[in-house]
Amino acid sequence: MESIGAYEAKTHLPKLLERVIKGERITITKHGVPVAVLQPPPHLRKTEPKKVIAELRKFREQHTLKGLSLRDMIEEGRR
């Protein structure tokens, strides 16, 4: 995590926000003391692929199509 002074953060806020959107966390300091952290909101944070795959597998185990095929559901949606 990178640290940046408050004055520089104020001067370059748009660029810092672009970096945060990409997933970076940036600590803002005042006289060398951390006072704030810029980080993406929870819904934008990247999740580990292994965790996502595990959650998808768990979802599949708990939800079934009860004998319907994907083709049947597509055809039903077209009617």
Buried (B, 14 or more C-beta within 10 A) or exposed (E): EEEBEBEEBEEEEEEBEEBBEEEBEBBBBEEEEEEEEBBBEEEEEEEEEEEEEEEEEEEEEEEEEEEEEEEEEEEEEEE
